[in-house]
Amino acid sequence: MANDSSDFARSMAIATSGLRAQAGRMRVISENIANADSTSQTAGGDPYRRKVPTFSSALDRTLDAQVVTLGKIKPDQSAFRVRYEPNNPAADATGNVKFPNVNSVVEMTDMRDAQRSYEANLNIISATRRMIQRTLDILKS
């Protein structure tokens, strides 16, 4: 029985790490979406640069299980969008304004993917909890 309970704990820990990682991913995506149309505070300056979350694997030594963690948040080095808006306070000397390298369609697609992964991990936790409850019910009878 000790092995079964450690399997349950391992499953819960792995799924919980997935929840945390996907929640962090959603925070980054939300920040990108919120800043999609922002401009620089200074004329000719750079606007918000899209951030890209990464994931890494870590060993949880107490459970002897590989778990996922949110890794470094890296800046997307792709080019900014540029529009000619000479009356904009963020315009450079030639009248061009740089806008963030954020594509809202890409961000919404990434958000949906993160949401699905989050829900899958939540389903694993729910299923594991049901199995633990069934095991306890069997042991009581």
Salt bridges, closest charged atoms under 4 A:
ASP7 OD1 - ARG10 NH1 3.01
GLU31 OE2 - LYS51 NZ 2.69
ASP37 OD1 - ARG81 NH2 4.00
ASP46 OD1 - LYS98 NZ 2.64
ASP76 OD2 - ARG50 NH1 3.10
GLU85 OE2 - ARG83 NH1 3.41
GLU107 OE2 - ARG50 NE 2.37
ASP110 OD2 - ARG50 NH2 3.36
ASP113 OD2 - ARG25 NH2 2.93
